Amino acid sequence: MDLWLVEASLTGNIESLHQLLRENPLILDKMAVFSSENPLHIASIPGHVDFVKEMVRLKPEFAKEINQEGFSAVHMAAACGCVEIVQELLKVDPRLSRLEGKENVTPLHCAAIKGRAEVISVMLSSCPDCIEDLTVQKETALHLAIKNNQFEAVKALVDWIREMDKEDILNVKDELGNTALHLATWKKQRQAS
């Protein structure tokens, strides 16, 4: 990837982005062909909302790209808790909440692992079906929030599950046969010992 474009993405400098596009109008097209990482990936981590908005306007298809590590810009923004960026990216396609990365981990899973309750709420409001997605280990977002001691995320997920009458999610078993309740009980017993 062009180093100047990386710098513009890291700093969120829209002016530099436009200067690069004036110098080479095909720079983003070349990147789409030759690079697994794109400016949305880079700008999503530090939370450059305006840069992300501009990039989405220029190249909305970048929002669906997965990098070599198995993450999209939505995965990264969800894990970092960048609510505004998640909202902008979901405007491209609400189903981006279901975009499977490495080991079928979705952006909702990333938010659950990191305890990003507000991001979880945004994703579930935008794409309710993402609550059903499972990792390769057959874990739901609720399994992952419990395993990672993310109590705010657990609360957000359980509240949403109850509100939307999706209690069947509570009975989903991971590859070891554990439901989310099994994991919560096991964790409590481990903490008590």
Buried (B, 14 or more C-beta within 10 A) or exposed (E): BBEBBBEBBBBBBBEBBEEBBEEBEEBBEEBEEEBEBBBBBBBBBBBBBEBBBBBBEEBBEBBBBBBEEEBBBBBBBBBBBBBBBBBBBBBBBBEBBBBBBBEBBBBBBBBBBBBBBBBBBBBBEBBBEBBBBBBEEBBBBBBBBBBBEBEEBBEBBBBBBEEEEBEEBBEBBBEEEBBBEBBBEEEEEEEEE
